[in-house]
Amino acid sequence: FFDRLLAAALLHYGEAGCRSLVLEAGVGGLHDSTNFFGDELAACVITSISLDHTAMLGATLEEIAFNKAGVMRRGKAALTPSTQPPEVLQTLRRVAADRG
């Protein structure tokens, strides 16, 4: 359902001539249907991470953070709350360093 809704929304935005969008990933980021955007992204935001959607994203905060970090792009800003658990921040920093 989410994939079809996303496709319809993007079609609508394109036909309406929208020059910028704020999109939220459905679940996660690494394997999310919103993850086809590349260099056209201005930035990504990763909101608070907790043990949520563990069947799809992983059983630990580190696994979930790694999946959520799938929205990060080389050379683009990545924002997240400084109040994230330490293991989440460590994982996000590692992925950011790997991506550049």
Gaussian input, Z-matrix of N, CA and C with variables (Angstrom, degrees):
# hf/3-21g

backbone

0 1
 N
 C     1     B1
 C     2     B2     1     A1
 N     3     B3     2     A2     1     D1
 C     4     B4     3     A3     2     D2
 C     5     B5     4     A4     3     D3
 N     6     B6     5     A5     4     D4
 C     7     B7     6     A6     5     D5
 C     8     B8     7     A7     6     D6
 N     9     B9     8     A8     7     D7
 C    10    B10     9     A9     8     D8
 C    11    B11    10    A10     9     D9
 N    12    B12    11    A11    10    D10
 C    13    B13    12    A12    11    D11
 C    14    B14    13    A13    12    D12
 N    15    B15    14    A14    13    D13
 C    16    B16    15    A15    14    D14
 C    17    B17    16    A16    15    D15
 N    18    B18    17    A17    16    D16
 C    19    B19    18    A18    17    D17
 C    20    B20    19    A19    18    D18
 N    21    B21    20    A20    19    D19
 C    22    B22    21    A21    20    D20
 C    23    B23    22    A22    21    D21
 N    24    B24    23    A23    22    D22
 C    25    B25    24    A24    23    D23
 C    26    B26    25    A25    24    D24
 N    27    B27    26    A26    25    D25
 C    28    B28    27    A27    26    D26
 C    29    B29    28    A28    27    D27
 N    30    B30    29    A29    28    D28
 C    31    B31    30    A30    29    D29
 C    32    B32    31    A31    30    D30
 N    33    B33    32    A32    31    D31
 C    34    B34    33    A33    32    D32
 C    35    B35    34    A34    33    D33
 N    36    B36    35    A35    34    D34
 C    37    B37    36    A36    35    D35
 C    38    B38    37    A37    36    D36
 N    39    B39    38    A38    37    D37
 C    40    B40    39    A39    38    D38
 C    41    B41    40    A40    39    D39
 N    42    B42    41    A41    40    D40
 C    43    B43    42    A42    41    D41
 C    44    B44    43    A43    42    D42
 N    45    B45    44    A44    43    D43
 C    46    B46    45    A45    44    D44
 C    47    B47    46    A46    45    D45
 N    48    B48    47    A47    46    D46
 C    49    B49    48    A48    47    D47
 C    50    B50    49    A49    48    D48
 N    51    B51    50    A50    49    D49
 C    52    B52    51    A51    50    D50
 C    53    B53    52    A52    51    D51
 N    54    B54    53    A53    52    D52
 C    55    B55    54    A54    53    D53
 C    56    B56    55    A55    54    D54
 N    57    B57    56    A56    55    D55
 C    58    B58    57    A57    56    D56
 C    59    B59    58    A58    57    D57
 N    60    B60    59    A59    58    D58
 C    61    B61    60    A60    59    D59
 C    62    B62    61    A61    60    D60
 N    63    B63    62    A62    61    D61
 C    64    B64    63    A63    62    D62
 C    65    B65    64    A64    63    D63
 N    66    B66    65    A65    64    D64
 C    67    B67    66    A66    65    D65
 C    68    B68    67    A67    66    D66
 N    69    B69    68    A68    67    D67
 C    70    B70    69    A69    68    D68
 C    71    B71    70    A70    69    D69
 N    72    B72    71    A71    70    D70
 C    73    B73    72    A72    71    D71
 C    74    B74    73    A73    72    D72
 N    75    B75    74    A74    73    D73
 C    76    B76    75    A75    74    D74
 C    77    B77    76    A76    75    D75
 N    78    B78    77    A77    76    D76
 C    79    B79    78    A78    77    D77
 C    80    B80    79    A79    78    D78
 N    81    B81    80    A80    79    D79
 C    82    B82    81    A81    80    D80
 C    83    B83    82    A82    81    D81
 N    84    B84    83    A83    82    D82
 C    85    B85    84    A84    83    D83
 C    86    B86    85    A85    84    D84
 N    87    B87    86    A86    85    D85
 C    88    B88    87    A87    86    D86
 C    89    B89    88    A88    87    D87
 N    90    B90    89    A89    88    D88
 C    91    B91    90    A90    89    D89
 C    92    B92    91    A91    90    D90
 N    93    B93    92    A92    91    D91
 C    94    B94    93    A93    92    D92
 C    95    B95    94    A94    93    D93
 N    96    B96    95    A95    94    D94
 C    97    B97    96    A96    95    D95
 C    98    B98    97    A97    96    D96
 N    99    B99    98    A98    97    D97
 C   100   B100    99    A99    98    D98
 C   101   B101   100   A100    99    D99
 N   102   B102   101   A101   100   D100
 C   103   B103   102   A102   101   D101
 C   104   B104   103   A103   102   D102
 N   105   B105   104   A104   103   D103
 C   106   B106   105   A105   104   D104
 C   107   B107   106   A106   105   D105
 N   108   B108   107   A107   106   D106
 C   109   B109   108   A108   107   D107
 C   110   B110   109   A109   108   D108
 N   111   B111   110   A110   109   D109
 C   112   B112   111   A111   110   D110
 C   113   B113   112   A112   111   D111
 N   114   B114   113   A113   112   D112
 C   115   B115   114   A114   113   D113
 C   116   B116   115   A115   114   D114
 N   117   B117   116   A116   115   D115
 C   118   B118   117   A117   116   D116
 C   119   B119   118   A118   117   D117
 N   120   B120   119   A119   118   D118
 C   121   B121   120   A120   119   D119
 C   122   B122   121   A121   120   D120
 N   123   B123   122   A122   121   D121
 C   124   B124   123   A123   122   D122
 C   125   B125   124   A124   123   D123
 N   126   B126   125   A125   124   D124
 C   127   B127   126   A126   125   D125
 C   128   B128   127   A127   126   D126
 N   129   B129   128   A128   127   D127
 C   130   B130   129   A129   128   D128
 C   131   B131   130   A130   129   D129
 N   132   B132   131   A131   130   D130
 C   133   B133   132   A132   131   D131
 C   134   B134   133   A133   132   D132
 N   135   B135   134   A134   133   D133
 C   136   B136   135   A135   134   D134
 C   137   B137   136   A136   135   D135
 N   138   B138   137   A137   136   D136
 C   139   B139   138   A138   137   D137
 C   140   B140   139   A139   138   D138
 N   141   B141   140   A140   139   D139
 C   142   B142   141   A141   140   D140
 C   143   B143   142   A142   141   D141
 N   144   B144   143   A143   142   D142
 C   145   B145   144   A144   143   D143
 C   146   B146   145   A145   144   D144
 N   147   B147   146   A146   145   D145
 C   148   B148   147   A147   146   D146
 C   149   B149   148   A148   147   D147
 N   150   B150   149   A149   148   D148
 C   151   B151   150   A150   149   D149
 C   152   B152   151   A151   150   D150
 N   153   B153   152   A152   151   D151
 C   154   B154   153   A153   152   D152
 C   155   B155   154   A154   153   D153
 N   156   B156   155   A155   154   D154
 C   157   B157   156   A156   155   D155
 C   158   B158   157   A157   156   D156
 N   159   B159   158   A158   157   D157
 C   160   B160   159   A159   158   D158
 C   161   B161   160   A160   159   D159
 N   162   B162   161   A161   160   D160
 C   163   B163   162   A162   161   D161
 C   164   B164   163   A163   162   D162
 N   165   B165   164   A164   163   D163
 C   166   B166   165   A165   164   D164
 C   167   B167   166   A166   165   D165
 N   168   B168   167   A167   166   D166
 C   169   B169   168   A168   167   D167
 C   170   B170   169   A169   168   D168
 N   171   B171   170   A170   169   D169
 C   172   B172   171   A171   170   D170
 C   173   B173   172   A172   171   D171
 N   174   B174   173   A173   172   D172
 C   175   B175   174   A174   173   D173
 C   176   B176   175   A175   174   D174
 N   177   B177   176   A176   175   D175
 C   178   B178   177   A177   176   D176
 C   179   B179   178   A178   177   D177
 N   180   B180   179   A179   178   D178
 C   181   B181   180   A180   179   D179
 C   182   B182   181   A181   180   D180
 N   183   B183   182   A182   181   D181
 C   184   B184   183   A183   182   D182
 C   185   B185   184   A184   183   D183
 N   186   B186   185   A185   184   D184
 C   187   B187   186   A186   185   D185
 C   188   B188   187   A187   186   D186
 N   189   B189   188   A188   187   D187
 C   190   B190   189   A189   188   D188
 C   191   B191   190   A190   189   D189
 N   192   B192   191   A191   190   D190
 C   193   B193   192   A192   191   D191
 C   194   B194   193   A193   192   D192
 N   195   B195   194   A194   193   D193
 C   196   B196   195   A195   194   D194
 C   197   B197   196   A196   195   D195
 N   198   B198   197   A197   196   D196
 C   199   B199   198   A198   197   D197
 C   200   B200   199   A199   198   D198
 N   201   B201   200   A200   199   D199
 C   202   B202   201   A201   200   D200
 C   203   B203   202   A202   201   D201
 N   204   B204   203   A203   202   D202
 C   205   B205   204   A204   203   D203
 C   206   B206   205   A205   204   D204
 N   207   B207   206   A206   205   D205
 C   208   B208   207   A207   206   D206
 C   209   B209   208   A208   207   D207
 N   210   B210   209   A209   208   D208
 C   211   B211   210   A210   209   D209
 C   212   B212   211   A211   210   D210
 N   213   B213   212   A212   211   D211
 C   214   B214   213   A213   212   D212
 C   215   B215   214   A214   213   D213
 N   216   B216   215   A215   214   D214
 C   217   B217   216   A216   215   D215
 C   218   B218   217   A217   216   D216
 N   219   B219   218   A218   217   D217
 C   220   B220   219   A219   218   D218
 C   221   B221   220   A220   219   D219
 N   222   B222   221   A221   220   D220
 C   223   B223   222   A222   221   D221
 C   224   B224   223   A223   222   D222
 N   225   B225   224   A224   223   D223
 C   226   B226   225   A225   224   D224
 C   227   B227   226   A226   225   D225
 N   228   B228   227   A227   226   D226
 C   229   B229   228   A228   227   D227
 C   230   B230   229   A229   228   D228
 N   231   B231   230   A230   229   D229
 C   232   B232   231   A231   230   D230
 C   233   B233   232   A232   231   D231
 N   234   B234   233   A233   232   D232
 C   235   B235   234   A234   233   D233
 C   236   B236   235   A235   234   D234
 N   237   B237   236   A236   235   D235
 C   238   B238   237   A237   236   D236
 C   239   B239   238   A238   237   D237
 N   240   B240   239   A239   238   D238
 C   241   B241   240   A240   239   D239
 C   242   B242   241   A241   240   D240
 N   243   B243   242   A242   241   D241
 C   244   B244   243   A243   242   D242
 C   245   B245   244   A244   243   D243
 N   246   B246   245   A245   244   D244
 C   247   B247   246   A246   245   D245
 C   248   B248   247   A247   246   D246
 N   249   B249   248   A248   247   D247
 C   250   B250   249   A249   248   D248
 C   251   B251   250   A250   249   D249
 N   252   B252   251   A251   250   D250
 C   253   B253   252   A252   251   D251
 C   254   B254   253   A253   252   D252
 N   255   B255   254   A254   253   D253
 C   256   B256   255   A255   254   D254
 C   257   B257   256   A256   255   D255
 N   258   B258   257   A257   256   D256
 C   259   B259   258   A258   257   D257
 C   260   B260   259   A259   258   D258
 N   261   B261   260   A260   259   D259
 C   262   B262   261   A261   260   D260
 C   263   B263   262   A262   261   D261
 N   264   B264   263   A263   262   D262
 C   265   B265   264   A264   263   D263
 C   266   B266   265   A265   264   D264
 N   267   B267   266   A266   265   D265
 C   268   B268   267   A267   266   D266
 C   269   B269   268   A268   267   D267
 N   270   B270   269   A269   268   D268
 C   271   B271   270   A270   269   D269
 C   272   B272   271   A271   270   D270
 N   273   B273   272   A272   271   D271
 C   274   B274   273   A273   272   D272
 C   275   B275   274   A274   273   D273
 N   276   B276   275   A275   274   D274
 C   277   B277   276   A276   275   D275
 C   278   B278   277   A277   276   D276
 N   279   B279   278   A278   277   D277
 C   280   B280   279   A279   278   D278
 C   281   B281   280   A280   279   D279
 N   282   B282   281   A281   280   D280
 C   283   B283   282   A282   281   D281
 C   284   B284   283   A283   282   D282
 N   285   B285   284   A284   283   D283
 C   286   B286   285   A285   284   D284
 C   287   B287   286   A286   285   D285
 N   288   B288   287   A287   286   D286
 C   289   B289   288   A288   287   D287
 C   290   B290   289   A289   288   D288
 N   291   B291   290   A290   289   D289
 C   292   B292   291   A291   290   D290
 C   293   B293   292   A292   291   D291
 N   294   B294   293   A293   292   D292
 C   295   B295   294   A294   293   D293
 C   296   B296   295   A295   294   D294
 N   297   B297   296   A296   295   D295
 C   298   B298   297   A297   296   D296
 C   299   B299   298   A298   297   D297

   B1=1.4492
   B2=1.5234
   B3=1.3325
   B4=1.4651
   B5=1.5274
   B6=1.3380
   B7=1.4605
   B8=1.5275
   B9=1.3149
   B10=1.4729
   B11=1.5296
   B12=1.3036
   B13=1.4614
   B14=1.5304
   B15=1.3236
   B16=1.4574
   B17=1.5284
   B18=1.3353
   B19=1.4675
   B20=1.5262
   B21=1.3285
   B22=1.4701
   B23=1.5222
   B24=1.3127
   B25=1.4645
   B26=1.5232
   B27=1.3273
   B28=1.4613
   B29=1.5217
   B30=1.3197
   B31=1.4606
   B32=1.5268
   B33=1.3129
   B34=1.4653
   B35=1.5248
   B36=1.3371
   B37=1.4557
   B38=1.5277
   B39=1.3265
   B40=1.4553
   B41=1.5150
   B42=1.3238
   B43=1.4634
   B44=1.5299
   B45=1.3236
   B46=1.4642
   B47=1.5334
   B48=1.3239
   B49=1.4548
   B50=1.5210
   B51=1.3349
   B52=1.4701
   B53=1.5264
   B54=1.3091
   B55=1.4634
   B56=1.5235
   B57=1.3079
   B58=1.4546
   B59=1.5143
   B60=1.3213
   B61=1.4661
   B62=1.5113
   B63=1.3034
   B64=1.4554
   B65=1.5215
   B66=1.3309
   B67=1.4592
   B68=1.5145
   B69=1.3016
   B70=1.4599
   B71=1.5154
   B72=1.3214
   B73=1.4598
   B74=1.5204
   B75=1.3143
   B76=1.4619
   B77=1.5205
   B78=1.3061
   B79=1.4627
   B80=1.5136
   B81=1.2893
   B82=1.4544
   B83=1.5015
   B84=1.2771
   B85=1.4415
   B86=1.5167
   B87=1.3035
   B88=1.4559
   B89=1.5231
   B90=1.3114
   B91=1.4651
   B92=1.5237
   B93=1.3187
   B94=1.4576
   B95=1.5232
   B96=1.3084
   B97=1.4607
   B98=1.5233
   B99=1.3184
   B100=1.4689
   B101=1.5253
   B102=1.3063
   B103=1.4618
   B104=1.5311
   B105=1.3133
   B106=1.4540
   B107=1.5242
   B108=1.3389
   B109=1.4643
   B110=1.5232
   B111=1.3065
   B112=1.4625
   B113=1.5064
   B114=1.3276
   B115=1.4623
   B116=1.5212
   B117=1.3209
   B118=1.4655
   B119=1.5289
   B120=1.3164
   B121=1.4669
   B122=1.5196
   B123=1.3235
   B124=1.4634
   B125=1.5200
   B126=1.3253
   B127=1.4639
   B128=1.5181
   B129=1.3154
   B130=1.4603
   B131=1.5243
   B132=1.3013
   B133=1.4597
   B134=1.5250
   B135=1.2949
   B136=1.4651
   B137=1.5144
   B138=1.3192
   B139=1.4602
   B140=1.5297
   B141=1.3075
   B142=1.4664
   B143=1.5241
   B144=1.3077
   B145=1.4650
   B146=1.5147
   B147=1.3290
   B148=1.4686
   B149=1.5232
   B150=1.3101
   B151=1.4649
   B152=1.5220
   B153=1.3283
   B154=1.4507
   B155=1.5301
   B156=1.2954
   B157=1.4781
   B158=1.5285
   B159=1.3199
   B160=1.4620
   B161=1.5249
   B162=1.3046
   B163=1.4622
   B164=1.5277
   B165=1.3268
   B166=1.4620
   B167=1.5268
   B168=1.3303
   B169=1.4611
   B170=1.5124
   B171=1.3137
   B172=1.4546
   B173=1.5127
   B174=1.3178
   B175=1.4570
   B176=1.5147
   B177=1.3413
   B178=1.4603
   B179=1.5313
   B180=1.3227
   B181=1.4620
   B182=1.5261
   B183=1.3249
   B184=1.4570
   B185=1.5260
   B186=1.3357
   B187=1.4665
   B188=1.5302
   B189=1.3101
   B190=1.4650
   B191=1.5262
   B192=1.3375
   B193=1.4615
   B194=1.5241
   B195=1.3298
   B196=1.4581
   B197=1.5228
   B198=1.3302
   B199=1.4669
   B200=1.5201
   B201=1.3227
   B202=1.4658
   B203=1.5238
   B204=1.3315
   B205=1.4628
   B206=1.5250
   B207=1.3136
   B208=1.4578
   B209=1.5178
   B210=1.3255
   B211=1.4694
   B212=1.5251
   B213=1.3215
   B214=1.4701
   B215=1.5216
   B216=1.3504
   B217=1.4618
   B218=1.5227
   B219=1.3066
   B220=1.4746
   B221=1.5255
   B222=1.3350
   B223=1.4491
   B224=1.5207
   B225=1.3194
   B226=1.4640
   B227=1.5270
   B228=1.3160
   B229=1.4630
   B230=1.5261
   B231=1.3165
   B232=1.4605
   B233=1.5244
   B234=1.3098
   B235=1.4668
   B236=1.5191
   B237=1.3266
   B238=1.4579
   B239=1.5247
   B240=1.3284
   B241=1.4710
   B242=1.5292
   B243=1.3106
   B244=1.4628
   B245=1.5252
   B246=1.3169
   B247=1.4690
   B248=1.5298
   B249=1.3302
   B250=1.4647
   B251=1.5301
   B252=1.3244
   B253=1.4696
   B254=1.5335
   B255=1.3278
   B256=1.4754
   B257=1.5257
   B258=1.3327
   B259=1.4559
   B260=1.5266
   B261=1.3193
   B262=1.4599
   B263=1.5276
   B264=1.3294
   B265=1.4670
   B266=1.5266
   B267=1.3103
   B268=1.4597
   B269=1.5326
   B270=1.3117
   B271=1.4715
   B272=1.5200
   B273=1.3235
   B274=1.4711
   B275=1.5260
   B276=1.3194
   B277=1.4726
   B278=1.5199
   B279=1.3212
   B280=1.4741
   B281=1.5327
   B282=1.3264
   B283=1.4716
   B284=1.5308
   B285=1.3222
   B286=1.4650
   B287=1.5357
   B288=1.3194
   B289=1.4622
   B290=1.5296
   B291=1.3333
   B292=1.4658
   B293=1.5313
   B294=1.3360
   B295=1.4666
   B296=1.5190
   B297=1.3275
   B298=1.4678
   B299=1.4947
   A1=111.18
   A2=116.94
   A3=120.53
   A4=111.18
   A5=116.84
   A6=120.07
   A7=111.32
   A8=116.50
   A9=120.47
   A10=111.06
   A11=116.29
   A12=120.12
   A13=110.64
   A14=117.16
   A15=121.47
   A16=110.43
   A17=117.42
   A18=120.96
   A19=110.89
   A20=116.79
   A21=120.04
   A22=111.00
   A23=117.21
   A24=121.07
   A25=110.53
   A26=117.78
   A27=120.75
   A28=111.76
   A29=116.75
   A30=120.77
   A31=110.33
   A32=116.10
   A33=120.89
   A34=111.23
   A35=117.11
   A36=120.59
   A37=111.12
   A38=116.37
   A39=120.17
   A40=111.94
   A41=116.49
   A42=120.71
   A43=111.67
   A44=116.41
   A45=120.85
   A46=111.93
   A47=117.17
   A48=120.71
   A49=115.19
   A50=116.96
   A51=119.82
   A52=109.91
   A53=115.85
   A54=120.94
   A55=112.32
   A56=118.46
   A57=121.96
   A58=110.42
   A59=114.38
   A60=122.34
   A61=109.87
   A62=115.16
   A63=121.96
   A64=105.07
   A65=116.33
   A66=121.62
   A67=109.75
   A68=115.34
   A69=120.63
   A70=107.97
   A71=115.94
   A72=120.02
   A73=109.08
   A74=116.30
   A75=120.72
   A76=110.65
   A77=116.66
   A78=123.84
   A79=106.04
   A80=116.08
   A81=118.73
   A82=112.34
   A83=116.69
   A84=122.72
   A85=110.57
   A86=116.85
   A87=121.99
   A88=112.10
   A89=118.17
   A90=122.08
   A91=111.82
   A92=117.26
   A93=121.14
   A94=110.66
   A95=117.03
   A96=120.89
   A97=112.84
   A98=118.27
   A99=120.55
   A100=111.30
   A101=117.59
   A102=122.00
   A103=113.70
   A104=118.63
   A105=119.65
   A106=112.02
   A107=117.39
   A108=119.87
   A109=109.06
   A110=116.01
   A111=120.81
   A112=111.56
   A113=115.10
   A114=121.42
   A115=113.70
   A116=117.50
   A117=119.06
   A118=112.71
   A119=117.96
   A120=120.30
   A121=110.05
   A122=116.16
   A123=120.64
   A124=110.49
   A125=116.95
   A126=121.59
   A127=108.61
   A128=115.70
   A129=120.29
   A130=108.40
   A131=115.29
   A132=122.29
   A133=107.27
   A134=115.88
   A135=121.37
   A136=106.78
   A137=115.57
   A138=120.57
   A139=110.34
   A140=116.44
   A141=122.07
   A142=111.60
   A143=115.54
   A144=122.24
   A145=108.97
   A146=113.83
   A147=120.65
   A148=107.64
   A149=116.00
   A150=120.14
   A151=108.55
   A152=115.14
   A153=123.60
   A154=107.95
   A155=118.00
   A156=122.80
   A157=110.69
   A158=117.25
   A159=121.07
   A160=112.77
   A161=119.16
   A162=120.84
   A163=111.09
   A164=116.92
   A165=120.66
   A166=113.23
   A167=117.42
   A168=120.71
   A169=114.79
   A170=117.94
   A171=121.06
   A172=111.68
   A173=115.49
   A174=121.50
   A175=114.10
   A176=117.49
   A177=120.24
   A178=109.94
   A179=115.16
   A180=119.35
   A181=111.22
   A182=117.18
   A183=121.03
   A184=111.12
   A185=116.96
   A186=120.58
   A187=111.16
   A188=116.22
   A189=120.65
   A190=110.01
   A191=116.95
   A192=120.87
   A193=110.66
   A194=117.55
   A195=120.88
   A196=110.50
   A197=116.83
   A198=120.34
   A199=111.60
   A200=116.95
   A201=120.65
   A202=111.18
   A203=117.25
   A204=121.65
   A205=112.28
   A206=117.06
   A207=120.88
   A208=113.25
   A209=118.21
   A210=120.82
   A211=112.18
   A212=118.05
   A213=121.25
   A214=110.19
   A215=115.27
   A216=122.08
   A217=110.06
   A218=115.26
   A219=121.48
   A220=109.75
   A221=115.36
   A222=121.25
   A223=115.61
   A224=118.44
   A225=121.92
   A226=109.63
   A227=116.04
   A228=120.85
   A229=110.39
   A230=115.56
   A231=122.67
   A232=107.26
   A233=116.21
   A234=121.99
   A235=110.15
   A236=114.98
   A237=120.78
   A238=107.67
   A239=117.66
   A240=119.15
   A241=111.63
   A242=116.70
   A243=120.98
   A244=111.13
   A245=116.79
   A246=121.74
   A247=112.56
   A248=117.00
   A249=119.62
   A250=109.13
   A251=118.13
   A252=119.99
   A253=110.43
   A254=117.82
   A255=120.93
   A256=113.86
   A257=118.25
   A258=120.19
   A259=111.85
   A260=116.72
   A261=121.14
   A262=109.64
   A263=116.53
   A264=120.15
   A265=110.99
   A266=116.80
   A267=120.89
   A268=110.61
   A269=116.92
   A270=120.69
   A271=111.09
   A272=117.26
   A273=120.31
   A274=110.75
   A275=116.90
   A276=119.57
   A277=111.24
   A278=116.45
   A279=120.93
   A280=110.24
   A281=116.22
   A282=119.70
   A283=109.82
   A284=117.52
   A285=120.81
   A286=110.31
   A287=117.48
   A288=120.86
   A289=110.79
   A290=116.82
   A291=120.69
   A292=111.71
   A293=116.34
   A294=120.95
   A295=112.68
   A296=115.59
   A297=119.09
   A298=110.85
   D1=-45.00
   D2=-177.25
   D3=-60.67
   D4=-41.63
   D5=-178.72
   D6=-60.97
   D7=-42.68
   D8=179.95
   D9=-67.80
   D10=-41.10
   D11=178.52
   D12=-64.04
   D13=-41.83
   D14=177.36
   D15=-61.55
   D16=-45.84
   D17=179.85
   D18=-60.44
   D19=-43.84
   D20=179.13
   D21=-64.31
   D22=-41.05
   D23=179.96
   D24=-64.96
   D25=-45.22
   D26=-179.78
   D27=-64.58
   D28=-38.18
   D29=175.11
   D30=-60.92
   D31=-46.90
   D32=179.00
   D33=-60.54
   D34=-47.48
   D35=-178.92
   D36=-62.65
   D37=-39.61
   D38=178.20
   D39=-63.98
   D40=-45.15
   D41=179.47
   D42=-66.55
   D43=-29.64
   D44=179.70
   D45=-82.01
   D46=-7.60
   D47=177.96
   D48=78.33
   D49=24.13
   D50=178.79
   D51=-61.90
   D52=133.71
   D53=179.87
   D54=-95.81
   D55=-19.34
   D56=176.29
   D57=-145.41
   D58=152.51
   D59=-179.46
   D60=-138.95
   D61=153.47
   D62=167.38
   D63=-115.50
   D64=115.49
   D65=-178.65
   D66=-114.07
   D67=142.98
   D68=174.91
   D69=-110.57
   D70=133.04
   D71=176.27
   D72=-63.10
   D73=146.90
   D74=179.48
   D75=-65.37
   D76=-62.78
   D77=174.85
   D78=-144.26
   D79=122.80
   D80=177.93
   D81=80.43
   D82=-145.77
   D83=-178.58
   D84=-162.75
   D85=-44.82
   D86=-175.54
   D87=-58.67
   D88=-44.79
   D89=-177.10
   D90=-113.81
   D91=20.15
   D92=-176.62
   D93=-81.81
   D94=149.98
   D95=-179.24
   D96=-67.99
   D97=-14.89
   D98=175.58
   D99=-82.14
   D100=-3.76
   D101=-171.19
   D102=-83.32
   D103=13.91
   D104=179.09
   D105=-87.66
   D106=-11.14
   D107=177.29
   D108=-69.04
   D109=143.43
   D110=-179.18
   D111=-120.28
   D112=-116.91
   D113=-174.89
   D114=-65.22
   D115=-18.16
   D116=-179.27
   D117=-72.35
   D118=-10.62
   D119=176.45
   D120=-70.55
   D121=135.85
   D122=176.87
   D123=-84.87
   D124=-36.19
   D125=-176.89
   D126=-166.85
   D127=168.12
   D128=172.11
   D129=-130.25
   D130=151.16
   D131=177.86
   D132=-125.82
   D133=128.63
   D134=175.65
   D135=-112.81
   D136=111.88
   D137=-177.50
   D138=-76.98
   D139=-178.42
   D140=-176.07
   D141=-52.75
   D142=133.05
   D143=-178.19
   D144=-107.47
   D145=132.90
   D146=176.74
   D147=-142.96
   D148=-179.87
   D149=178.66
   D150=-74.49
   D151=86.36
   D152=-174.52
   D153=-135.49
   D154=140.19
   D155=179.92
   D156=56.84
   D157=40.88
   D158=-174.90
   D159=-62.95
   D160=-28.26
   D161=179.07
   D162=-65.52
   D163=-27.71
   D164=-178.10
   D165=-102.93
   D166=-30.87
   D167=-170.49
   D168=-107.54
   D169=-15.48
   D170=-179.34
   D171=124.83
   D172=162.80
   D173=-173.51
   D174=-91.10
   D175=-11.56
   D176=-178.16
   D177=-120.76
   D178=162.75
   D179=176.86
   D180=-61.68
   D181=-35.78
   D182=179.17
   D183=-63.73
   D184=-44.61
   D185=178.81
   D186=-63.87
   D187=-42.45
   D188=179.47
   D189=-64.51
   D190=-44.54
   D191=178.95
   D192=-60.98
   D193=-41.26
   D194=178.87
   D195=-60.93
   D196=-44.15
   D197=178.05
   D198=-64.63
   D199=-44.22
   D200=179.13
   D201=-63.45
   D202=-32.29
   D203=179.94
   D204=-68.67
   D205=-6.08
   D206=177.00
   D207=-60.05
   D208=-15.81
   D209=178.05
   D210=-82.56
   D211=-12.05
   D212=-178.44
   D213=-68.64
   D214=143.74
   D215=178.48
   D216=-127.78
   D217=146.22
   D218=178.64
   D219=-56.37
   D220=128.87
   D221=175.12
   D222=76.61
   D223=4.91
   D224=-179.20
   D225=-109.33
   D226=149.23
   D227=179.04
   D228=-64.81
   D229=141.34
   D230=174.82
   D231=-128.50
   D232=123.16
   D233=-176.36
   D234=-116.86
   D235=142.52
   D236=175.61
   D237=-155.48
   D238=154.16
   D239=179.04
   D240=-64.18
   D241=140.52
   D242=177.57
   D243=-70.77
   D244=-9.04
   D245=-179.45
   D246=-87.78
   D247=5.81
   D248=176.56
   D249=-59.68
   D250=151.14
   D251=173.82
   D252=-56.90
   D253=147.76
   D254=-177.13
   D255=-52.93
   D256=-40.85
   D257=-178.71
   D258=-67.59
   D259=-28.58
   D260=176.06
   D261=-70.75
   D262=-48.42
   D263=179.43
   D264=-59.77
   D265=-41.08
   D266=179.33
   D267=-62.12
   D268=-44.08
   D269=179.20
   D270=-65.21
   D271=-44.64
   D272=-179.72
   D273=-64.11
   D274=-39.90
   D275=178.22
   D276=-64.50
   D277=-40.26
   D278=179.66
   D279=-62.98
   D280=-46.20
   D281=179.75
   D282=-64.74
   D283=-41.95
   D284=178.94
   D285=-60.36
   D286=-43.45
   D287=179.54
   D288=-64.69
   D289=-39.73
   D290=178.64
   D291=-65.13
   D292=-36.44
   D293=-177.57
   D294=-80.90
   D295=-26.69
   D296=-178.53
   D297=88.51

